[in-house]
Amino acid sequence: MKFTTAAMILASLVSPTSAFRIANLGSTTARSAATAAYRRRAASTFLPNSSAAIAASSSSLQSTYAHPRRQLTMAPLTLRGGCSALFSSTTTAEESTTETTSSSGPKEIFRSDYTALPFKVSNVSMNFDIRDGETFIESELTIVQNTGEGDLVLDGEADALTLLSISLDGKDLVEGVDYTIDGDTLTIVSSLLPTTADGTSVLKTKVKVHPEKNTQLSGLYKSGSMYCTQCEAMGFRRITYYPDRPDNMAIFDSVRIEADKEAYPVLLGNGNKLEGGDVEGDRHYAVWEDPYPKPSYLFCIVAGKLGSVSSSYTTVPSGRKVHLEVYSEPENVSKLGHALESLKKSMKWDEDTFGLEYDLDVYNVVAVNDFNMGAMENKGLNVFNTAYCLADPKSATDLDYERIESVIGHEYFHNWTGNRVTCRDWFQLTLKEGLTVYRDQEFSGDMMQSHAVKRIEDVSSLRGRQFAEDAGPMSHPVRPDSYISMDNFYTATVYSKGAEVVRMYRTLLGKDGFRKGMDLYFERHDGNAVTCDDFLSAMGDANGVDLSQFSRWYQTNGTPTVKYSSKYDEESKTYYLTLSQESNCDEPLLIPISVGLLDKASGEEVVATKVLELKEKEQTFEFDGLNGDVLPSMLRGFSAPVKLVRAEADASEEEDLAFLAARDTDGFNRWEAGQKLYTSLIFQTLEGNQDESKTLDYVEEAFGRALNMDGNDYSIQAYALTLPSESTLAEEMTVVDPVALHKARGDVRESLARKYLSEIRAKYDELTEAMESSGSGEDIKLDATSIGQRRLRNVLLGYLCCIKDTAEERDAASELAMKQFESSYGMTDRYSALNCLASMDGEESVVARRDAALQKFYDDANGDALVLNKWFMCQAVADLPDVLDRVKSLVKHPDFTLTNPNRCSSLISAFTMNAAHFHAEDGEGYNFLGDMTAQVDKLNPQLSSRMGRGLIQWRKYSEERGALMKEALQELADMKPISSDLFEVVSSSLKE
């Protein structure tokens, strides 16, 4: 499963793109009327400019924000049925009750407490009878003995299921005698179950659920006009009673789906379709079979009126012809082509790279509007957030296209790393997710034909998101030791750092050794639920190496620090490199450090990349036969997820960085050296001591060299000209001052823009002319060169638009951005220009351009949710003094809804990434986020827990800011009721 975070939203704006897809709220008629009325308003109305208008807008929001945390009146919950706790997606939190708290309260679960199931389900048959307002689900489970030590305990959320009947081996069971229900579990006494290893029993249940009222988007729910399911991590227990854990792998022999034929003509399930036909009452059915054992989290059905595109793929070497089909709502079918082609590329890549073929006759993908995550790898029936599936040049940026290809690949690669071999328990989540992220990163690097570009993107994301997570109150190892809500551990640590752990295997063992380890892993464990230790054993055994020390990565939280020092002995012609490590592990980690050596005199590489294995707290490595002093190129390709620093401050450090930025043969490290120079200058500017060093000279030299870089690797050039993000810079600070940091970074950016104004403008015009002469127009090319040209031009536009101290400069900047906005057909260039315009302020002509562009963008969207998402986001991250008031106004917009994760994140979570304004000293940003989080917690606990993370780093800020953030967290913690998801986040952050 691919997850999304608020930080991903900001990343999407940097390049720029959208990571979200939104569903409509309320009836089509009502929404259309509201939207039509909204469109009739003048541009100045939707973004008020005058103080009076803003004050009026803020006043009108008092009812929304004044008492959002008041205790809601709870409707009574019945033990068997939770329909009273469910509510329509068109109902506000104030009118509703919650289904997020169980009768037993939050409970912490520990990895050390794992025990095997006494009984397992080996085979499953199900029948879904979908009716308006309610769905009846019949399940037939074949029960077999596993350890036999205990009763059969089935998971089933009391707030979601109404139990209608239950029988075992044809006998109706009696509650209190044959079984008991306690909270969210149903227990059948062991005396009724098989007593021998080869014995079986058949358990039949019938339950009723209300998918139309399921705003948690977990289990069976309705999204727009379709029904769909999401079962990872623990959604299947909201569908029926079942041992809902990944180590119960069962064969789903038959899943029958029945629904109204006109309203839901497409009925899909896991695996291969067995049969289908009509039944009485204008209804129809379909029966699906999945021949491979799978855990319940991979279960899926979809029913809806869908359009599609299809093709086929023949696997190699077995020659299986696989039918491929990608579905969406009919109006979006024209945007499915890229996803289909990406699927074919993924299938071929996995065959070529790992020798892995697809194993069913059909592969279906469905794009869904309402989805908590990015996508889900259900066997043979992937479900995708529409943002990761739909694309055309007018609605999707280049980064959207790249992410769709990556996520399509990610979910396909799960067929082996996650489905055929899955995790024994949820603590092992990184076993499937970290490994699959690594695989999709390698796939994307091959597809874009530049692993250096991909590595820069991935490491930038890791530092901006995962390093912060490592340093915060929710810090955890890639394999956590405990959780209250498993949904809280779909994190950057499990995914991104987990991928870095897998990459270290590849670095240590080499390409061939890693492939041998993968082959042995599948040979040993196909069809099983296993652990991270099983993966490590396969890697070690296949290569005859002891990796026991490497296993410490799985139990160590935080980001390790590696320090280095060096000296050259001219007499012996030997270079000595000393490395030391610090981490939260009591024993030293095994850290691969890729190093190359460059001759200081000539700049030539005299020692090619070599992997040093740092196994001790401190080690010294010798390089002999060198005819002169050298400079080390350290941690090439970011060979380990660590912070690299010199053991002692050295006056020559920045001179060395300038040398590497100009001459390093490793593309990633050449970029890295430039980033470190930028970082040094920004912090010197922040501290007011820039004049005391030569840093500015080094930075200007590196910037000028990047600006005049030869060749056509435009993406590398664009990234070389881009300053480190504020989130990355913040990780280097003991106490973060977001306002001062934002200003310092802006000052450096403006200084470079003014220094190289003529060169930047010349390069911008040169690219514009080249793009126009190539006849791109509506024919948006997606090759690496074309994408790189657009990326570079938009970086240059950002520099040109940051010069706006005078009225003349603001007029020139807004005019240039408006010209690009109006002349661009593709979303990449258009949205980049809009982002520049959204932060323009000042004279009437400047404001008029900004508001006209925003109104034009909105009107041209014509209700397209992907485009509207971008419209909300660009305003949420705008650098304007009244941005919070604007965001509050947009909360009342007819196209905004709290019930859809994508729309909610595109505005509220995006604003939290606008650090200088979210962290304003008055604390109003914190109050706003707390209010919105409280409201969302009544609707969707997974989403509220993500939103609440915007407050948990309060210790990283000044005493005044920290106190205000902590106060907002405490108000959330004091809510009655509060979901387990949000409770875990806020309580962890408030621990002293």
N, C-alpha and C positions, 0 to 999 in steps of 0.2 A: 504494500500500500504506500502510495506517495502522500506525504503530509504537507501542509502549508502552514506558514507562520506569518505573523505581522511583519517581521523583518523582510520576508520575501516580497511583501508589497512594496517596500521602499526600494529594494533591489530592482523591482520591475520598473520603477519610475526612473531609476538612474539611467537605464539603457534605451528608451523607456518601454514598458510593456504593461500588460495587465495579467494578473494571476487569478482572476476571479470571474465567476459567471453568476448572474443574478436571475431569480425567478420573480414573476409577478406576485403582487400581494392583493388579495381580494378579488372580486369578480372582474372579468374583462371589461364589462360595461362601465363599472364604477371607475376602474383605473384609467380607462381610455378617456372618460369624461374629465377626470382630474388632470390627466396629462395634457389634454387638449386645452383646458383652461389655463394651465401653467404656461403652455407655449405662447399663449396670447399676451402674456405679460412682457413688458419691455425688459431688455437686458439689465437695465439699472435696477429693476425691481428684485431680481433673484439674487443679486449680490449688492446689497445697499452700500452706497459710498458715504453718505452723510452720517454724522454722529447721531442725528435724530433718528434716522432710519435704523441704524444699528441698535440704538437704545430701545426703539419700539420692538424690534425683532427679539431682543433679549428679554424684554418684558413679557412678550407673548409666550415665551418658553418657560415662564415660571412654573406653570402647572406641570410641565414635563419634568423639570429638574428639581423642584423644591423639596419633595419628600419621596424620592424614588425608593428609599430603603425601608419604608414603613412596612410593618408586618402585614402580609396578605391574609385574607380570610380563607381558610382551608376548607374545601369540601371534604366530607368524610370519605376515607378510602376503605374499600372492602378488601378482605384478605384474598379473595379469588380473582377479583376483577378490578382493573384500575381505570375504567373508562371515565369515572368521575374526576380523575386527576389529569385527564388529557384535555387539550383544547385546540380549537381551530387555529390555523396559521394566520387567520385574519383577526384574532382576538388579542387585545393588549394584555400585558402582564397584570395590570390592575384589575382586569375583569376575569382573571383566570386563577387556577390553582396549579400546584406543581406536582410533578411526578418524579422529582429528582431525589427525594430522600426516602430511604427505606426505614422500616420500623426499628431496625437494629442500630442505625446510625453508622457513621464511618468506621471502617475496620482496616487496620494495616495488615498487609499480607507479606510474608517473608519468604525469600528464595530458599532459605535453609529448612523451611517447613514442608517442602515438596514431598508428597507421597504418591505412589502409583494408585490408580483407581482399583477398587475391589472388583468392580464389574465394568465391562465396556459394552458399547453398542457396536456391533459388527456390520449391520445392514440396516438401511432406512428406506421406507416408502412413505410418501406424503401426498396429501391432496389439499389444494388451496381452492376454496370456493369464494371468489371475490364478489361481494355485493356492495351496493351503495351504502356507505356508512359503517359497514362491518364486514369482516372476512372470517370465515370458519376454516380452521386448519386441523386436519386429521393426520396423525402420525402413527406409524407402525415401526417399532424399534425392536430389532433382534438383540437380546441381551445375552452376553457370554461372560463366563468367569475370567477374571484377570488374576488378582492376588487372592480374591475370595475372602479377604479379611475386612469385613465391615458391611454396612448396608449400601444399597444403591441410592446415591444422592444425585438428584437432577436439579439443574438450575432453571429457574423460571421467574421472571420479575413479576411480583404480585401486582404492581401498578400497571402492567401492560397486558396481562393474560387473564382471561376468565375461563376457568376450567369447567367444561361441560360434562365430560365423562372420562373414566379411566378404567382399563381392564388389563388383566395379566393372564395370558394363556386362556382367553375366553371367559374368564371370571371377572365380574365387576368387583372393583376394590372398594372397601369401606374405609372412609377417613377415620382416623383414630384407632383403627384396628389393623388394617393392612398398610396404611401409609399415613404420613403426617405432612402438613405444610407449615413451615416456620419461616416467616418472612419471604425470602426469595429462593427457598429451596423446598423441594418435594422429596421425601425420603420413603423408600419402600424397604420393609424389613427383609433381611438376608434370607430368612427361613423360607420365603416364597420363591427364591431365585435358584438358578442352577447350582448344584453342589459338586459337580464334577467339571473338569476342564473341557470336556466335549459336549456338555449339556447346554441347551439354549432355552430361553423363554421369549415370548413375544408380548411386548407392552404396547397397548393402543391407548392413545389419548385424543380428545377433541377439545379444542380451545377456540375462543373468540377473541379477536383483536380489532382495534379501531385505527387503521393506518391513516385515515384522513385527519385524525387529531394528534398524530405523532409528530411533534415539533422537534423532538430530540434527533430525528433523522438517523435513528439506530433501530435495527429490526426491519419490519415491513412498514413503509410509509408511502404517502402519495406526494409526488413532486409534479406540480402542474397537472397535466392530464394523464400522467402515467403512475403506475405503482412500481416500486422497486425496493430492494433490500440492501442493507449495509450491516454486515455481521461481525466485522473485525472492530474491536477486539471481543466484545461480549454482547453482540446484538442478537445472536440466535436465541438466547434465552428470553428475548422479547417476542419470539415467534412461536415457540413451543417449549415444553419441558424436555431437557436434554443435558447430558454431561458436557457443558459448553466450555471446553478447554482443549487446547491444541493437541494434546497427546491422545485424544480419542479420535482415531482416524477410521472412518466408516465408509462403506460403499453405499452411495445413494442409488439404489436399484431403480426407483421409479418416483418421479416428482410430477404429479398431475396438476395442471393449472386450468381453472375454468373461470370464464368471465363473459361479460356482454360482448358480442361479436362486433357490433358497430363501434362501440366506444373503445374497445381494446382488441383490435384485430391482430396485434402481434403479441404472442405469448412465448417467452424465452426462459430457459433454465440452463443449469450446468450440463456440460457433456454433449451427448448426441441426442437428437430428437428421435423418439421411437414411433410416435403416432400422433394424430390430431384429427379433429372432426367437429361436426355440429351436434348440439344437444338441444333439447326443448327450450322454448322461451327466448329464441333469438340469441342463444348463447353458443359458445364453442369451447373446445379444450385442446390442450397439447400435453404430451407426456414426454419427459426427458429422462435420460439415464446417464450417469457418470460412472464409468467402469473403474475409475481409479479411487482408492481410499483417500479421503480428505477429512480434515478437521471441520467443525461446524462453521468456523469463521469464514470459510471459502464458499459457503452456500449462497446461492443467489437465484432470484426470479425477477422477471420484468414483465409487465403487462401494460400496453399502451397503444395509442395511434401514432405510429412512428414511420418516418421515411428512412431510406438507407441508400448506401452505395455498396457494391459488392465486387469481389474478384476472387481469384483462387491462387494458391501457392502450392507447388509440388516440392516436398521435402527431399533432401539429399542426405544419405544415399538411398533411403528406403523407397522413395518414389510415391509416398502418400500424397494424394491430392486433397488439399484442405480448402474448404469453402470459407472465405473471409467476408464478413459483413459488419459495417459500422452504421449504427442507428442514431437518429436524433429526432426531435420534433420536426414535422415536415418542412417548416419554413427555413430550417437550418441545413437541409441536405446539401446545398451547394458549398457548404463549408467543411465537408467531411473528407474531401479528397486527400488532403495532406496527411491526415491520420491514417488513412488506408495505405498510402505509399510508405509511411513510416513503419507500419506494421510489417510490410514485406521486407523492408531493409533490416528490421530487427531479427526476423526469422533467419535470413541469410547470414547475418553477422554472427548469430549464436552457433549456427552450423559451422561456419568457417573458423571461428575463434575457439570454441569449446567443444565442437562436435556434438552439439545438442539439438535434437530434432523435436518438432511438435508431435504430439501423441494422440490427438483426436481428429475427427473428420471435419469439425467446424470450429471456427474461432469468431466469436461475436464480441462487439464493443458497443456499449450504449452510453450516449452523452446525457447527463442528468443535470438539471438546473440547480436543485437543492442538494448539496453534498458537503459533508463536514471536512472531507480530506481532498487530496488532489485526484486520486484514482484508486481503484481496488482490483486486485488480481484474481477475482473469483474464477475458478477453473472453467475455461472455455467461454466465460461470459464476464468480461471486464466491464466495470461501471466507472465512468469518468465524470469528474467535474467538467462541465462544458468548456471552461477556460483552457483545459488541457486536451481538447479534442477538436474544437471548431476554429477554423481560420480561413480568412480570405484577405487579400491585400488591403481592403478598405476598413477592416475591423481588427486586424492583427499586426503587431509589430514583428520585426525580425526575431526579437527575443521570444515572442510568443511562438513563432514557428519552430525555433530551436527547442523550446521547452516542450512543445507538443511531441516532437520527435523523441526527445529524451524520455518523457513520461510514458509514451507508448512503448518504448523499448523497455523501460523499467518494469512495467506490468507484465510484458511478454516474458522477460527474463525470469520473472518469479515462477513461471511454469515449472522450472527445475529448482531454482534457489528460493524455495518458499512453499511450493505446492507438492511436487514429487518428494522433496525432502523438506520437512517443516520443523518448527521449533517445539521442543518438549513442553515448555511452559513459557509464559509471557516475559519472564526475566531474560530469556534467550532471544528476544526480539531482534537484536542486532545481527544474529546469525543469518536471518533472511534479509533484513533491511540493509544493514551495512554492506553485506556481500553484494546485494543487488544494486545499491547505489554505486558501488565501485564498478560494477559491470556496465551500468548505464553511462557512467562518466567516460569509460574507455570507448564505448560505442559512439558517444557524441564526439569525442576527440577524433575518432576515425572519420565520422561523417563530415565534420567541419574541416578535416584535413589539416588540423593544427592542434596538437596536444598542448603546446605552450599556451595558446589562447584559452583553451578549456581549463588548463591548470590554474591560470591566473584568475579566471572566473570562480572556480571552485574554492581556491584558497581565500580569495577575498570574502566570499560568503562564509566560509568557516570562521575566519577571524572576526567578522562583523557580528555573527550570531552565536556560534558554538563556544568561542572563547569567553564571551559574556556569560553564557550559561554555566560554563565551568567555574567562573568566578562568583557566581551568585548563590542564593540560598537553595535553589533547586539543583545544585551541582550533584551529579551522580556518575558512576562508572558507565561504560558502554553496556555493561550487564548490571542493571540495578540490583540492589539487595532487598529492597522492599518497595511497596507502593500501597496507596489507598485506592486510587482510581488508575487503572492501567492506561486510560486515555491520556493521562498526563505525561506518559513516557514515550509518546511518539514525538521524540525531540531531536534537535540538531545533534545532540551527543550520540544517541542511538544510531541515527542515520549517517550524518556527515563524518563525525569522528569515527564511527564504526567503519565507514568506508576507508578512512585513513589507516585503521588497524589492518584491514584486508590488504591495502596497498603496501603496507610494510612487509607482509608475507611475500608479496610479489617482488619487492626490493631485495629482501634477504635471500630468497630462493631462486630468483631469476625467472624469466618468462617460461622456460621449459619446466623448471622445478615447480612453479606455481600450477602449471597445467597438469602435471603429474599428480599433484595434491588434489586438485579438483576432480580428476578422473577417479582417484581412489575414494574420495568422499562420496561420489555418486554410486560407485560400485558397492560400497559398504552399506549405505544408508537409504537407497532408493525405496520409497514407500514407508519411511519411518519418521518419527518425531524425535529429534536429537538435540544435542546441546553444543554450545561453543567449544567445549572441551573435545567433542567428537571431531569438529572441524580442525582444531589444532592438531589432534592426533593424526588425522589423515594427512595433513601437510607435512608433519614431521616424519611419519612412517614412510611416506612415498619418497622422501629425499634422504632418509637415513640420518636425520639430524634431531637433536634434542631441543625442543622448543619450550621446555618447562618454564624457563625464565621469561619467555615472551608472554606466557599466560597472565603475567601480572598486569598487563594492559587491561584485561577484562575486569579487574577488581580495583582499579585506581581511578579516582575522580580527579578533576582539576587538570590544568595544562602544565606539563613539565617544563622546566627551564634548562637549557643546555648552554654552558659557558665555554668559551674557547680562548686560548692564548697560544702564541707561537714564537719560535725563534729560528734563525738560520745560522748554522755553523759553517763559516766560509772554509775553514781548514778541512773539515771532513766532507764538505759539500752535502750536508745533511740538513733537512728541514724537520723540525720537531713541532708537532701539533698536539696540544694538550686539551682534552675535553673533560668536562665534569657535568654532572646532572643533579637536579633537585626536583623532587616530586612528592606527592602525598603518600607514596608507597614506602614502607619501612625498608624494603630491599631495593637494590638498583633494578631499573627496567633494562630490557634489551632494546636499544634505540639505534636504528640504522641511519647513519649520517653520510649522505652522498657528497663527496668532495672532489673538486678539480683544482689544479694549481696553475696560475698564470705567471709568467716571467715578468718581474717588475720593470725590467729595462725595455723589453720588446713588446710586451702585452700578449705574446703568444702563449698558447696553452702547452705546458710542458708535461703535465700529468693529466690524462683524461679522467673522466668521472670514475671514482672508486668508492665503493661502499665500505665505510668503517663501522664496525659493530661495537658500539659503546655498551659494555656490559658491567662496568664497575662504576663506583661513585666518581672516580677520576682515572683516566687513562691517557697515556702519551703514545702517539703514533709517529713512526719515523719514515721519511721519504729520502732516500739517498740518491747519489749520482746526479745532483742538480748543480749546474754551473753558474749559479747566481741566485740571489734572493727571489722569493716568490710571494705571491699574494693568494690566499686561499679563497676559492669560491665555495662557500659553505652551504650545506643543506640544499643542494641542487634539487630542483623539481619539488621542493618542500617534501623531502623524503620521510619526515616524521612530524606529527602534529605537536610541535613544541615551540617555545619561545627561545630564540637564539640571541645571545648577547655576548659581548666581549667580557672576559674575566675582569679586566681593569679598563677604566676609561683611558683613551689614547688620543692625543691631539691629532694623530694621523688618520683617525677613523673616517672622517668625512672625505678626506683626500682619497682614501682607499675605495670608498663607496663611489666616488666620481670616476675612478679608474675602472671599477667593475661595471658601472652603468654605461661606460663607453666601449668596453672591450670584452666583457664576459661572453664566452661562447654558449653558455646555457641561457636560452631565451627567458625562462622564468626568473633566473637570478639577475639577469640584466634589468628586468622590470623591477625586481625586488630592491635592487640597489637604489634605483630612482625613487621608489616609494619611501625608503628610509631617509633619503635626503629631503624629500618633501616634508616628511614627518618632523624632522629636526627643525626645519625652518618654521613650520607652523607653531611648534612649541616655543621656539625662541620668540616669535612674534607675540604669542600669548603671554610670555613672561616679560616682554619689553626689553630684551637684550640682544636683538638681532644685529645691532651694529658692532657687536664684539667678536664676530666670527666671519669666516669666509663662506659660510653656508650659502648665502644668497648667490654668491658667484658660482658655486658648484651647481646649485639648483638651476640657475639661468643657463649655464652651459649645457646641463643635461636636457633641459626643456627645449633649448634651441636645437640641439642635436636630434631630439625626437621629432621636432617639428619639420626638420629637413631630411628625415630618414629616407633612404633610397629603397626602391623595390615596391612591391604591391601588397605587402602584408599590412593592410590598413588597420586591421583590428589590433594588432600588436602596437602600432603607432598610436591608435586612439587610447589604449590603456596606458601607454607610456606617458601620455599627456594628462592623464586623469589623476587628480590628487586623491590621497587616501580618504575614505568616507569618515564622517564624524563618529560613527559607531566603532570603526576600527581604531581611530585615534583615542577614543574614550577608554579603550582597553589598556592604554599605556599610562593612564592617569590614576593616581591614588585617590584624589577627590575630583570629581568631574564638575566643571562649570559649563553647562551646555551653551549658555548664551555667549560667554567669552570664547569658547572653542569655535562656535559658529562664526563669530566675528573674525577670529584669527585666521581660520581657514579661508574665509571670504576675502580677507585682506591680501593673503598670499596669492590667491587666484586672480584678484584684480591687478595686483602688481605684475604678475606674469603677462596678463592680458595687455596691459599698457606697454610693457617693455617690448612685446612682440606683436603689437597691434597690426602693423602693416603686413608682416609675414603671415599672421593668422588669417587676416582678411584675404590676402592673395591666395592662400591655400584653400580657403573656403570657396572663393570664386572659381578657382581651378577645378575643384571637385564638382561644383554646381554645373560648370560648363561641360565637364566630362560626362556627368550623369545625363544631362540634357541631350548631348550629342549622341549618346548611346541609344537614344530613343526609348528610354525606359517607360516613361508615361504610365499608362495603365498596365503595362507588362512588367510587373515587379519581379526582378530576378532574385533568386535565393541562393546563388553560388557564393562562395567565400569572399570573392573579390567585391561583388556588389554589396553584400552585407557589410563588409569592412569599410567601403567607401561611405555608406550611409552613417555607419557608427562614427567614423572620424569626422565627417562634416558636422554631425550633431554635437560632438564634443567641442568643435571649433565654434559653433553657434553659441554654445553655453558661455565660452570665454568672451565672445563679442558682446553678449547681452549682459555681462556682469559689469560692464563699464557704464555707469549711470549716475554719476555724481551730480551732473548739471542737467538742466532742462534740455539742452541740445543733445546731450548724450542719451538721455532717456528717450527722447523722440527718435533718435537714430536707431537705438537698440530695438525699440518696439516696432519701428517701421520694418527693420530687417526680419525680425521674427514673424511679423504679419505677412510679409512677402513670401516667406517660406511656407507658412501655414496655408496661404491661399493658393500657392502654385503646386503644392504637393498632392499627389493622388494617394500614395501609400500611407498607411497609418504610422509607420516608423518616423518619417520626416514630419508629418503633420502633428503628431503628438509631442514630439520633441519641441517643436515651435510653440505649441500650446503651453507646455510646461514653462517655457521661458516667459511667455506672455502672462501667465497666471500670477507671477511674482512681480509684475510691473505695477508701479503706483506713481502718483504725482500729478502731472498736468492733465487737463481735461482730455487732450488728444490721446495721451498715453492710456488713460483709463478707458477711453472709448474703444480703442483697439482691443484692449484686454477683454472688455465685456462683450464686444462684438464677436470676438473669436470664441469665447465660451458659449455664447448663445448659438453661434453657427455650428459649433461642434455638437451641441445638444440637439439642435434641430435636425442636423444631418444624421444623427444616430437613429432617429425615427423609431425609437423604442428598442433598438438592439442592445441587449443587456451587456454584452461585452464592451461595447463602446461607452455606454452610460457608466459602467464601472470605472473606466478611465477618466471620465468627466468628473466623477466624485473624487477620485484619488488626487487628480492634479490640483484641485482646490484645497484638499485636506493638507497637502504638503507645501502649499504656496508660502513664500517668505513675505508675508504681509503682517503688519502689526495687529490687525483685527481678525486674524485667521480663525481663532477660536469662536468668535461670534458668527463668522461665516459658516463654520462647521455646524454650530448649533442651529443655524437657520436651515441648513441642508438636511438636518435630521427631520425637519417638518416637510421636506419636499415630497410630493406625491409619488415619486419613483423610489423613495427610500423605505426600507423595511428592516426591522430587527430580526425577522424570522428567517432570513436567508443569510447563511454564513458569509457568502461572497460579498454581498452588498454591504453588510454590516462592517466587514473588515476593510472594504475599499474606502470607507469614510472614517470610522472611529479608530480602528487599529492603525490605519495609515497616518492619522493625525498624531498618534503617540510616537511615531517615528520622526515627526517634525520636531526634533529635540529642543531647539531653542525656544519654541513657542509652547510646546507641551510642558516644558519645565519652567515656565514663567514664574517669577518669584512670588506672585500672589497665590499660587497653588490652585488656580481655577481649572487648569488643565487636569490636575489630579481629581478634583471634585467631579468634573465632567466624566472622566473615565470611570470613576467609581459608580456614578449614577447609572451610566449605560451598562456597566458590568452587572450591576444588581438587577436591572430589568432583563437582561439577556439570560441571566441564571435561571429565571423562571421559565424560559423557553428552551434553551439549549445549553446544558452544562459543559459540553465539550468546548463550545465557543466561549463561554464566559470564563472558563479557566485559562484559556489562551489570552483573553483580553486582560485578565487580572495580572498577568505576568508583567504588564507595563509598569506596575508599581513596586515590584518585589526587590528591585535593586536600590532601595532607599539608602542603604549604608554607603553607597558609592558617591553620594552627593553631600553638599554642605549640611551642616546641622539644621539650618532653617528649612531647606528643601526636604531633607530626610524626614523631619518631623511632620511636615505636611503630607508626604507620601505615606508615612506610617499611620497617620490619622485616617486617611482614606482606606487603607488596608484594614484597620481595626473596625471601621464601620461595616465593611464587608464581612469580616469575621463575626460580627455581632448580629448579622441578619438571622432571622427566624422565618422560614427555613433557609438553609443554604445547601447546595448540592455537594456531594462528596468530591466532585472534580474541583470545584472552586475552593472548598474547605482545605483540601490538601495544599493548594498553592499558597493561599493566604496564611495558613497556620505555619507552614514551613518558613515563610519569609519573616514571620513575627517572632520566631523562636530567638531567645537571647543567647 
